[in-house]
Amino acid sequence: MNDITEKLVNIGFNKLEADVYIYLLSNPPATAYKIGKQINKPTANVYKAIDSLSLKGAVIVEDNKNKLCKAINPEEFIKLYEKEILERTQKAKITLGNLKNEHQDQRSYSIESVPLVFERFNTMMKKCTTIAVVDAFPKALEKVVDCIEEAIQRGVEVYVEAYRPIEIKGANIICANIGEKALKYWKSQQLNLVIDGEEHLMALMDDDLENVKQATWSNNIYSSCILHAGRLHEQTVMKISSLAEKENFEQQVKEIIKKQKFFFNTKVPGFNKLFKK
């Protein structure tokens, strides 16, 4: 029961509302007085909980003097509640979006929430205009494939360092030849991203993607440019090391280096902004 109560609290119930709703789901319709006696709570407080639950659409009250209370089927209530929450969040999004925030700093900020790590990754990919460099362990990478592919469809050039084979249509992928060793060693999930040499996200989460071990985000242009170059160079090293036992090794290495993206032979927005400063 504690687990059920916690789930209800997580979606916006208070403890008493959760107790009342759970009681009504498991018992015939009852008055607020009877509910209070059964769950050992003051009747006045139960009346307030019933009123709140009625507004949420979780409970209906008999339309006569008896005022028997009945719980709405969870599937019906949750569907209604999801719709209402979505409507409220959409209204809040529009209202907050009207607030202009022109201030931009270049500090580095910690992120403690796994959902926020992935939301920030998605937001950054949507903002990306030219080039994105990704370094991600398998579970984390699987969760962001869709937004990577959407960016590629917009014309963004995406470079991915993966640690197990994966297909991402249109992406330039290098699979680290020490991938499994790295995963065994780290026993965690990393998700690193640099977009346009302007903004970067570096996140290390536990292997179940439940908790953040360490994560930072910054739009510091200098740091982002350095990370952009470093990540691309590491991917180049990975490509070269994967060819170590191949025939025509020297020729293939020359071709790789010829195609290498440097600041002087490619357009990286952050690099241009840095030099203008």
Backbone bond lengths (Angstrom), bond angles and torsions (degrees), N, CA, C in turn:
res aa  C-N    CA-C-N  psi(-1)  N-CA   C-N-CA  omega(-1)  CA-C   N-CA-C  phi
1 M - - - 1.459 - - 1.529 111.13 -
2 N 1.330 116.23 -35.93 1.466 119.51 178.60 1.521 110.92 -60.42
3 D 1.338 115.91 -37.14 1.455 120.21 -179.77 1.529 110.51 -67.00
4 I 1.333 116.78 -40.91 1.464 120.83 178.74 1.527 110.02 -65.12
5 T 1.329 115.70 -43.63 1.468 120.44 178.18 1.521 110.77 -58.91
6 E 1.325 116.40 -44.34 1.467 121.20 -179.93 1.521 111.21 -60.80
7 K 1.344 116.46 -41.08 1.459 120.52 179.68 1.529 110.49 -62.44
8 L 1.338 116.75 -40.72 1.458 120.30 179.51 1.527 111.30 -69.19
9 V 1.311 116.45 -40.31 1.472 120.23 176.61 1.523 110.27 -60.70
10 N 1.333 115.95 -37.23 1.468 120.66 -179.32 1.522 112.90 -65.10
11 I 1.345 117.97 -21.88 1.472 119.73 179.50 1.525 112.17 -103.83
12 G 1.349 117.00 11.48 1.453 118.90 171.40 1.515 117.12 116.01
13 F 1.337 118.15 -2.01 1.459 120.37 174.90 1.528 108.89 -76.20
14 N 1.344 116.93 153.02 1.458 117.79 163.65 1.531 108.00 -91.16
15 K 1.327 117.00 174.41 1.472 120.52 -173.49 1.525 111.63 -60.23
16 L 1.328 117.22 -42.91 1.469 120.05 -178.17 1.522 110.80 -67.36
17 E 1.319 117.62 -43.49 1.470 120.37 177.65 1.517 110.94 -58.14
18 A 1.328 116.42 -40.97 1.468 120.42 178.64 1.517 110.42 -63.42
19 D 1.337 117.34 -43.78 1.474 121.37 -179.38 1.529 111.02 -63.25
20 V 1.327 116.38 -42.23 1.469 120.74 -179.73 1.525 110.33 -65.63
21 Y 1.315 117.08 -46.11 1.468 120.73 -178.04 1.527 110.74 -63.73
22 I 1.316 117.09 -43.26 1.469 121.12 178.93 1.527 110.27 -62.62
23 Y 1.334 116.76 -41.97 1.467 119.98 178.93 1.522 110.52 -60.94
24 L 1.344 117.11 -46.35 1.456 120.35 -177.40 1.525 112.31 -68.57
25 L 1.327 117.65 -28.65 1.463 119.67 176.07 1.525 111.34 -67.61
26 S 1.307 115.91 -30.22 1.476 120.38 -173.00 1.522 112.98 -99.49
27 N 1.342 117.61 -2.71 1.462 120.60 -174.58 1.524 110.61 -138.15
28 P 1.340 117.36 164.31 1.466 120.79 177.19 1.529 109.99 -64.87
29 P 1.332 118.09 163.09 1.465 121.04 177.02 1.525 110.88 -50.86
30 A 1.343 115.78 142.10 1.462 120.28 -175.11 1.515 109.98 -146.74
31 T 1.333 115.05 158.74 1.458 120.12 176.24 1.529 109.81 -77.68
32 A 1.328 115.47 162.83 1.462 120.07 177.53 1.530 109.87 -61.35
33 Y 1.337 116.02 -35.98 1.469 119.84 179.30 1.530 111.07 -61.96
34 K 1.331 116.59 -46.59 1.464 120.01 -179.72 1.531 111.22 -66.28
35 I 1.330 116.04 -41.07 1.470 119.59 179.42 1.523 109.90 -59.56
36 G 1.359 115.80 -44.45 1.462 119.92 -179.79 1.516 111.33 -60.01
37 K 1.344 116.49 -41.93 1.471 120.13 178.98 1.530 111.49 -64.02
38 Q 1.334 116.14 -40.74 1.460 120.62 -175.94 1.538 112.38 -71.64
39 I 1.326 116.65 -35.00 1.478 118.27 -178.57 1.529 111.69 -103.28
40 N 1.335 114.90 5.94 1.466 121.28 174.53 1.530 112.42 61.31
41 K 1.354 114.91 49.21 1.458 121.02 178.43 1.525 108.83 -129.27
42 P 1.344 119.21 149.04 1.473 121.89 179.23 1.530 111.70 -58.20
43 T 1.317 115.71 137.72 1.463 120.76 -177.21 1.534 111.81 -59.06
44 A 1.325 116.81 -40.25 1.472 120.05 -179.12 1.529 110.92 -60.42
45 N 1.318 116.45 -39.74 1.464 120.37 178.83 1.523 111.49 -68.77
46 V 1.340 115.40 -36.48 1.464 119.84 179.13 1.527 109.80 -65.91
47 Y 1.359 117.32 -39.66 1.465 120.08 176.42 1.531 111.04 -56.96
48 K 1.341 115.87 -43.96 1.467 119.95 178.77 1.533 111.05 -63.14
49 A 1.337 115.71 -39.75 1.466 119.84 179.31 1.529 110.55 -65.37
50 I 1.333 116.37 -40.28 1.463 120.79 178.40 1.526 110.46 -61.94
51 D 1.345 116.63 -44.87 1.467 120.34 178.54 1.526 110.70 -58.76
52 S 1.324 116.24 -44.26 1.461 120.60 -179.48 1.524 111.22 -66.07
53 L 1.320 116.63 -42.46 1.469 120.86 179.59 1.529 110.93 -65.43
54 S 1.337 116.33 -34.14 1.466 120.27 177.32 1.518 110.34 -64.34
55 L 1.335 116.51 -42.44 1.462 120.54 178.36 1.519 111.32 -65.84
56 K 1.322 116.65 -32.43 1.465 120.77 178.25 1.526 111.81 -74.91
57 G 1.336 116.45 -17.28 1.464 120.04 -178.03 1.506 112.88 87.15
58 A 1.346 116.57 17.74 1.460 120.36 -177.91 1.526 112.71 -94.79
59 V 1.330 116.49 -18.76 1.466 121.34 -175.44 1.529 109.01 -139.38
60 I 1.336 116.69 143.90 1.463 121.71 170.73 1.527 107.90 -119.15
61 V 1.347 116.21 151.60 1.458 121.44 -175.40 1.519 109.13 -119.62
62 E 1.336 116.28 135.07 1.466 122.14 -178.15 1.527 110.02 -57.50
63 D 1.322 115.17 137.08 1.470 121.35 -174.22 1.520 110.72 -88.32
64 N 1.321 117.55 58.64 1.466 122.09 173.24 1.526 108.66 -158.88
65 K 1.297 117.78 -172.29 1.462 120.31 -173.40 1.523 112.39 -68.10
66 N 1.331 118.44 -21.86 1.465 120.02 -178.78 1.527 112.36 -68.22
67 K 1.348 116.17 -34.44 1.469 122.08 178.02 1.529 113.11 55.70
68 L 1.340 114.35 41.97 1.464 117.26 176.15 1.523 109.92 -67.50
69 C 1.310 115.84 140.29 1.466 122.04 -176.93 1.526 110.16 -106.28
70 K 1.328 115.38 137.76 1.455 120.54 -178.25 1.529 109.27 -131.64
71 A 1.339 115.95 136.27 1.463 120.35 179.03 1.524 110.53 -79.16
72 I 1.322 115.62 139.59 1.461 121.34 173.32 1.525 109.01 -77.22
73 N 1.321 115.59 141.40 1.466 120.56 177.56 1.531 109.79 -49.81
74 P 1.343 118.07 130.87 1.469 121.14 -175.82 1.526 114.20 -53.68
75 E 1.342 117.31 -39.50 1.458 119.88 -178.53 1.523 110.86 -63.56
76 E 1.339 116.54 -42.91 1.457 120.96 179.41 1.524 110.81 -67.87
77 F 1.346 116.04 -44.47 1.456 120.06 -178.62 1.520 111.98 -64.54
78 I 1.335 117.44 -46.44 1.468 120.61 -177.60 1.526 110.87 -63.10
79 K 1.338 116.46 -38.97 1.467 119.98 178.16 1.533 109.83 -61.64
80 L 1.331 116.92 -44.94 1.461 121.78 178.46 1.527 110.78 -64.39
81 Y 1.326 115.63 -43.89 1.466 121.33 -176.84 1.531 111.05 -64.98
82 E 1.331 115.70 -40.80 1.467 119.95 177.31 1.529 110.42 -59.54
83 K 1.338 115.73 -42.89 1.467 120.49 -179.40 1.520 110.84 -63.46
84 E 1.332 116.81 -43.23 1.457 120.72 -178.79 1.527 111.32 -66.71
85 I 1.342 115.86 -41.77 1.466 119.88 179.38 1.524 109.94 -63.79
86 L 1.330 116.30 -41.76 1.466 120.32 179.18 1.523 110.68 -61.82
87 E 1.345 116.50 -42.73 1.462 120.02 178.88 1.517 111.24 -62.98
88 R 1.342 116.50 -41.95 1.473 119.97 -179.59 1.523 111.04 -67.22
89 T 1.334 116.51 -41.26 1.465 119.04 -179.21 1.524 111.30 -68.52
90 Q 1.341 116.53 -34.58 1.457 119.58 177.89 1.527 110.65 -65.95
91 K 1.335 116.30 -41.03 1.468 120.15 177.78 1.527 110.45 -64.37
92 A 1.338 115.84 -41.46 1.465 119.84 178.72 1.524 110.51 -65.12
93 K 1.320 116.34 -38.09 1.470 121.02 179.68 1.521 110.35 -61.73
94 I 1.337 116.30 -43.90 1.472 120.47 179.99 1.528 110.25 -65.26
95 T 1.347 116.05 -45.18 1.458 120.34 -178.51 1.524 111.12 -63.25
96 L 1.329 116.48 -47.49 1.469 120.75 -179.50 1.520 111.45 -66.62
97 G 1.334 115.68 -32.03 1.460 119.56 179.63 1.507 112.76 -66.19
98 N 1.337 116.48 -21.19 1.461 120.26 179.00 1.522 112.85 -79.23
99 L 1.342 115.44 -12.28 1.460 119.24 177.09 1.520 108.66 -81.21
100 K 1.295 117.38 120.43 1.456 121.64 -177.10 1.524 110.15 -84.04
101 N 1.316 115.79 127.58 1.466 120.74 176.00 1.515 108.18 -124.79
102 E 1.304 114.86 90.94 1.459 119.93 -177.27 1.525 111.99 -84.54
103 H 1.351 116.04 -13.76 1.462 118.59 -176.42 1.518 110.86 -70.93
104 Q 1.305 115.85 129.71 1.470 121.22 177.89 1.518 108.10 -129.09
105 D 1.307 117.56 125.66 1.450 120.04 174.85 1.520 108.90 -115.48
106 Q 1.298 115.69 171.09 1.463 119.90 -177.52 1.524 111.05 -122.24
107 R 1.323 114.95 34.17 1.456 120.23 175.66 1.527 110.20 -79.77
108 S 1.314 115.21 168.69 1.466 121.49 175.60 1.522 108.38 -106.24
109 Y 1.350 116.47 134.37 1.454 121.27 -176.44 1.528 111.32 -122.05
110 S 1.335 115.44 142.41 1.467 120.95 177.17 1.523 110.16 -83.12
111 I 1.318 115.86 146.08 1.466 122.75 174.78 1.526 107.55 -120.40
112 E 1.326 116.58 129.03 1.469 120.55 -176.65 1.530 113.28 -108.84
113 S 1.324 117.00 -5.27 1.463 121.66 -173.91 1.528 111.09 -110.35
114 V 1.327 116.89 126.73 1.470 120.79 177.24 1.536 111.41 -61.07
115 P 1.350 119.29 -47.37 1.472 118.31 177.71 1.531 112.51 -57.76
116 L 1.346 116.74 -36.33 1.462 119.06 179.87 1.527 110.75 -69.01
117 V 1.328 117.60 -33.96 1.469 120.33 175.99 1.521 109.80 -56.94
118 F 1.332 116.77 -49.43 1.469 120.44 -177.75 1.526 111.68 -71.16
119 E 1.333 117.45 -35.03 1.459 119.73 177.80 1.528 110.36 -67.08
120 R 1.343 116.54 -38.79 1.460 119.42 178.07 1.530 110.33 -66.64
121 F 1.334 117.28 -38.60 1.469 120.71 176.17 1.530 109.99 -59.04
122 N 1.342 116.38 -48.19 1.468 120.62 -179.69 1.527 111.49 -61.30
123 T 1.328 116.24 -43.62 1.459 121.00 -179.83 1.521 110.65 -61.83
124 M 1.326 116.29 -43.45 1.465 120.62 179.95 1.526 111.42 -63.93
125 M 1.322 117.05 -42.40 1.461 120.19 179.72 1.528 110.83 -63.28
126 K 1.332 116.52 -35.94 1.465 119.79 178.21 1.527 111.20 -68.37
127 K 1.333 116.79 -31.54 1.460 121.60 179.64 1.524 112.25 -78.44
128 C 1.318 116.61 -24.83 1.463 121.34 -172.76 1.529 110.72 -62.17
129 T 1.332 115.29 134.57 1.460 119.68 -177.46 1.530 113.62 -112.11
130 T 1.344 117.00 -24.97 1.463 118.74 -169.57 1.526 113.84 -128.62
131 I 1.324 117.31 -57.26 1.457 119.95 -173.34 1.525 110.74 -148.14
132 A 1.313 115.44 137.28 1.466 121.98 178.34 1.525 109.01 -129.33
133 V 1.325 115.79 138.70 1.458 121.47 178.54 1.525 108.00 -120.55
134 V 1.331 115.89 121.85 1.462 122.46 -174.77 1.526 109.56 -117.18
135 D 1.326 115.71 140.19 1.466 122.38 173.47 1.521 105.70 -135.69
136 A 1.335 117.29 109.25 1.464 118.51 -171.10 1.513 112.55 -146.87
137 F 1.337 114.83 142.11 1.463 121.32 173.69 1.539 108.70 -77.45
138 P 1.341 117.61 161.73 1.476 121.78 -167.06 1.521 117.04 -54.00
139 K 1.329 118.84 -51.92 1.470 120.10 -175.13 1.526 110.90 -63.43
140 A 1.312 115.96 -41.33 1.462 119.85 179.20 1.522 110.78 -67.03
141 L 1.331 116.54 -41.04 1.465 120.58 -178.26 1.520 111.64 -64.62
142 E 1.319 116.96 -39.28 1.463 120.86 -179.88 1.527 111.83 -59.12
143 K 1.343 117.15 -32.41 1.460 121.01 -176.54 1.530 112.95 -77.67
144 V 1.339 116.76 -12.47 1.472 118.49 -176.46 1.527 112.92 -118.15
145 V 1.318 116.96 8.13 1.467 120.53 -177.76 1.528 111.42 -58.56
146 D 1.324 117.33 -42.82 1.468 120.19 -176.62 1.525 112.07 -60.49
147 C 1.329 116.94 -45.08 1.474 118.15 -177.45 1.527 110.87 -73.08
148 I 1.335 117.96 -26.79 1.466 120.83 174.09 1.526 109.50 -66.23
149 E 1.331 116.27 -46.89 1.457 120.13 -179.47 1.527 111.45 -64.64
150 E 1.327 117.21 -35.26 1.471 120.28 178.11 1.522 110.12 -64.35
151 A 1.342 116.70 -40.26 1.467 120.23 178.64 1.525 110.71 -65.42
152 I 1.321 116.79 -39.96 1.471 121.48 179.08 1.526 110.21 -62.32
153 Q 1.327 116.71 -39.66 1.460 120.84 179.08 1.528 111.46 -64.62
154 R 1.342 116.86 -25.99 1.466 120.85 176.91 1.519 112.05 -82.64
155 G 1.347 117.00 -2.79 1.454 119.99 178.82 1.512 114.98 101.71
156 V 1.332 117.67 4.47 1.466 121.27 178.15 1.529 109.36 -74.04
157 E 1.319 115.92 136.42 1.459 121.59 176.51 1.532 107.69 -87.83
158 V 1.322 116.71 121.01 1.462 120.23 -174.39 1.527 110.60 -119.59
159 Y 1.336 115.09 129.04 1.459 122.62 177.47 1.526 107.84 -113.78
160 V 1.342 115.62 126.51 1.458 120.49 -175.39 1.518 110.60 -123.24
161 E 1.329 115.78 127.54 1.463 120.79 169.12 1.521 107.25 -100.63
162 A 1.328 115.83 112.41 1.463 121.77 -177.55 1.530 109.39 -109.89
163 Y 1.325 115.77 167.44 1.461 120.05 -176.62 1.525 111.82 -122.04
164 R 1.331 114.79 0.58 1.455 122.99 168.98 1.520 106.11 -146.20
165 P 1.317 118.39 152.57 1.469 119.95 179.94 1.527 111.20 -56.99
166 I 1.324 115.91 136.57 1.461 121.52 179.11 1.523 107.91 -153.52
167 E 1.329 116.00 147.30 1.460 120.83 176.92 1.522 109.64 -106.50
168 I 1.328 116.26 123.86 1.456 122.63 173.66 1.518 105.92 -131.79
169 K 1.311 116.01 108.54 1.457 121.03 -172.51 1.527 111.96 -56.12
170 G 1.326 115.11 122.02 1.451 120.68 176.22 1.507 115.77 88.87
171 A 1.339 117.86 -7.15 1.462 120.55 -178.26 1.525 111.36 -86.79
172 N 1.324 115.87 150.53 1.459 121.89 172.20 1.525 107.10 -90.36
173 I 1.330 116.33 104.93 1.468 120.76 -171.79 1.516 110.73 -112.36
174 I 1.326 115.07 134.02 1.453 120.78 168.78 1.531 107.04 -122.29
175 C 1.315 115.75 127.47 1.460 120.73 179.64 1.526 108.13 -97.99
176 A 1.302 116.83 118.03 1.462 121.87 -176.87 1.518 110.24 -59.54
177 N 1.330 116.24 129.56 1.463 119.04 -178.94 1.521 112.83 -73.84
178 I 1.324 116.85 -8.55 1.466 120.47 174.35 1.528 109.76 -109.13
179 G 1.333 115.18 23.67 1.457 120.67 -174.48 1.506 115.01 -53.09
180 E 1.325 117.09 -53.15 1.465 120.63 -176.82 1.524 111.46 -65.13
181 K 1.331 116.26 -36.64 1.468 119.75 177.24 1.529 110.02 -64.54
182 A 1.320 116.06 -41.50 1.466 120.03 179.65 1.525 110.98 -63.35
183 L 1.329 116.77 -42.75 1.464 120.72 -179.68 1.521 111.11 -64.58
184 K 1.329 116.65 -40.82 1.461 121.33 179.00 1.517 110.80 -66.08
185 Y 1.325 115.58 -37.44 1.463 120.28 -178.05 1.532 111.54 -71.68
186 W 1.338 116.19 -46.99 1.453 120.06 -175.51 1.531 113.30 -76.66
187 K 1.349 117.11 -35.40 1.471 121.75 -178.36 1.535 110.74 51.24
188 S 1.309 115.59 43.90 1.461 120.76 -177.38 1.531 108.59 -158.54
189 Q 1.327 116.28 -174.11 1.452 120.99 -179.92 1.527 109.06 -128.97
190 Q 1.317 116.66 122.01 1.457 119.46 177.10 1.521 110.47 -107.79
191 L 1.324 114.46 151.64 1.458 121.30 178.54 1.522 107.27 -145.08
192 N 1.315 115.65 103.59 1.461 121.61 -178.34 1.525 109.79 -117.12
193 L 1.315 115.79 139.92 1.465 120.75 -177.33 1.530 110.25 -147.26
194 V 1.316 115.88 135.63 1.465 121.77 170.28 1.518 107.08 -126.77
195 I 1.332 117.04 128.28 1.468 119.36 179.31 1.530 110.44 -116.59
196 D 1.309 115.57 129.76 1.465 123.28 172.59 1.527 113.51 55.18
197 G 1.340 117.40 18.30 1.456 120.10 -177.07 1.517 112.35 62.38
198 E 1.341 117.41 22.84 1.465 122.09 -174.72 1.525 113.51 -119.24
199 E 1.302 116.80 -26.33 1.459 120.72 -169.27 1.526 108.09 -150.59
200 H 1.334 117.04 142.18 1.460 117.64 -179.95 1.530 112.16 -142.34
201 L 1.302 114.42 153.02 1.461 124.21 176.96 1.521 107.55 -129.86
202 M 1.331 116.10 130.18 1.462 120.82 176.94 1.522 107.54 -130.71
203 A 1.328 116.36 116.93 1.461 119.26 -174.30 1.526 111.50 -135.58
204 L 1.310 115.32 134.65 1.462 122.32 174.29 1.520 107.28 -123.41
205 M 1.337 116.11 118.01 1.461 122.08 -177.77 1.515 109.87 -119.45
206 D 1.335 116.76 165.31 1.461 117.91 177.66 1.525 109.48 -70.67
207 D 1.316 115.91 168.07 1.464 120.04 -171.13 1.519 113.23 -66.85
208 D 1.336 117.32 -20.41 1.468 121.03 178.96 1.527 112.01 -91.73
209 L 1.329 116.31 1.00 1.466 121.54 -177.40 1.524 111.42 56.25
210 E 1.326 114.50 40.38 1.464 120.72 178.91 1.527 111.92 -102.72
211 N 1.337 116.49 -34.03 1.457 120.69 -174.69 1.524 110.95 -135.76
212 V 1.318 115.13 149.98 1.456 121.34 175.42 1.523 108.98 -89.14
213 K 1.311 116.25 126.54 1.464 120.14 172.84 1.525 109.40 -82.08
214 Q 1.319 115.99 -47.21 1.455 121.78 174.54 1.517 108.29 -162.39
215 A 1.326 115.40 133.98 1.463 119.41 178.27 1.523 109.39 -150.29
216 T 1.310 115.44 137.93 1.466 120.61 177.76 1.526 109.66 -136.72
217 W 1.328 114.39 150.35 1.455 121.54 175.05 1.524 108.65 -133.14
218 S 1.310 116.69 143.70 1.457 120.41 176.87 1.521 110.03 -157.14
219 N 1.345 115.36 149.44 1.459 119.60 170.27 1.531 110.02 -110.58
220 N 1.339 114.95 28.82 1.456 120.28 173.62 1.528 108.35 -67.14
221 I 1.308 116.07 117.26 1.466 120.30 -172.09 1.522 112.30 -66.82
222 Y 1.329 117.11 -43.17 1.467 118.99 -178.43 1.533 110.65 -61.85
223 S 1.346 116.55 -49.30 1.474 119.92 178.76 1.523 111.16 -59.92
224 S 1.329 116.17 -41.13 1.463 120.36 -178.54 1.528 111.27 -65.76
225 C 1.348 116.57 -38.94 1.471 119.99 177.36 1.528 110.74 -62.92
226 I 1.337 116.07 -44.57 1.466 120.08 -179.49 1.527 110.78 -64.25
227 L 1.330 116.61 -43.26 1.470 119.87 178.62 1.523 110.94 -66.23
228 H 1.326 116.85 -39.35 1.471 121.12 177.04 1.527 110.28 -55.88
229 A 1.337 115.97 -51.00 1.461 120.20 -179.13 1.525 111.43 -64.67
230 G 1.339 116.05 -43.47 1.461 119.98 -178.11 1.517 113.40 -63.16
231 R 1.327 116.12 -42.79 1.465 120.21 -179.30 1.537 110.48 -66.33
232 L 1.331 116.12 -42.35 1.465 119.16 178.62 1.524 111.16 -64.18
233 H 1.317 117.18 -40.78 1.461 120.35 179.07 1.531 110.89 -65.32
234 E 1.334 117.19 -38.09 1.465 119.37 177.76 1.526 110.28 -63.25
235 Q 1.325 116.43 -39.95 1.459 118.94 178.26 1.525 110.85 -64.27
236 T 1.320 116.64 -35.56 1.467 120.12 176.99 1.521 110.76 -65.51
237 V 1.323 116.31 -42.75 1.475 120.39 177.25 1.523 110.38 -60.27
238 M 1.348 116.16 -40.95 1.470 120.59 178.12 1.536 110.57 -61.50
239 K 1.329 116.36 -41.82 1.465 119.52 178.48 1.523 110.91 -61.96
240 I 1.318 116.12 -44.93 1.462 120.45 -178.28 1.524 111.15 -65.68
241 S 1.327 116.54 -43.95 1.474 119.22 -178.85 1.517 112.02 -64.93
242 S 1.345 117.24 -27.96 1.464 119.96 179.11 1.530 112.05 -71.99
243 L 1.339 116.52 -14.03 1.469 121.29 -178.18 1.529 112.51 -101.71
244 A 1.322 116.60 4.95 1.472 120.91 -171.54 1.522 113.66 -53.24
245 E 1.315 117.59 -35.98 1.475 120.88 -176.64 1.518 112.61 -100.96
246 K 1.313 116.79 7.81 1.466 120.03 -176.53 1.535 111.39 -85.45
247 E 1.330 115.23 156.32 1.457 120.05 172.56 1.542 108.56 -72.03
248 N 1.332 115.12 156.38 1.463 121.37 -179.76 1.529 111.48 56.80
249 F 1.334 115.65 35.37 1.464 121.40 -177.50 1.530 111.24 -54.48
250 E 1.316 115.63 -47.46 1.469 119.81 -176.31 1.521 111.37 -61.12
251 Q 1.315 117.21 -44.25 1.453 120.82 -178.68 1.531 111.15 -65.15
252 Q 1.328 115.74 -41.07 1.462 119.74 -179.65 1.533 110.96 -66.44
253 V 1.330 116.76 -37.02 1.456 120.44 178.00 1.526 109.69 -64.71
254 K 1.309 117.12 -41.54 1.461 121.09 178.01 1.529 111.19 -59.48
255 E 1.339 115.94 -39.85 1.464 120.16 179.86 1.528 110.60 -66.55
256 I 1.335 115.65 -39.80 1.461 119.75 179.35 1.520 110.72 -63.66
257 I 1.332 115.94 -46.50 1.462 120.51 -178.76 1.530 110.66 -64.97
258 K 1.313 116.19 -35.65 1.459 120.66 179.08 1.529 110.80 -61.97
259 K 1.326 116.05 -34.76 1.463 121.03 -178.09 1.532 112.55 -90.18
260 Q 1.341 116.37 -4.18 1.460 120.12 -176.78 1.529 111.58 -58.75
261 K 1.338 114.93 135.49 1.466 120.29 179.19 1.532 109.41 -85.74
262 F 1.312 116.77 112.87 1.457 122.68 172.16 1.521 108.44 -110.68
263 F 1.327 116.83 167.30 1.458 119.44 177.66 1.523 111.86 -63.31
264 F 1.334 116.51 -32.60 1.471 118.55 -175.64 1.526 113.74 -79.39
265 N 1.351 117.40 -14.42 1.462 118.16 -178.27 1.529 112.83 -119.91
266 T 1.311 116.53 17.94 1.461 119.40 178.00 1.523 109.12 -151.34
267 K 1.313 117.32 162.27 1.459 121.27 -178.89 1.529 109.10 -101.55
268 V 1.313 115.08 107.38 1.459 121.79 176.80 1.532 107.28 -113.24
269 P 1.334 118.07 112.94 1.465 120.92 -175.09 1.526 113.92 -50.92
270 G 1.333 116.74 -43.14 1.455 119.84 -178.45 1.519 112.44 -63.00
271 F 1.319 116.75 -37.87 1.463 121.02 179.86 1.530 110.13 -64.28
272 N 1.325 116.60 -42.28 1.463 120.60 178.23 1.529 111.55 -64.06
273 K 1.339 116.73 -41.44 1.468 120.81 178.42 1.520 110.70 -64.65
274 L 1.325 116.00 -39.52 1.462 120.98 179.95 1.518 110.85 -60.31
275 F 1.316 116.77 -44.19 1.459 120.61 -178.24 1.526 112.33 -71.98
276 K 1.309 117.36 -31.00 1.467 120.00 175.75 1.522 110.51 -65.67
277 K 1.331 116.86 -31.69 1.455 120.52 178.21 1.514 111.19 -70.94
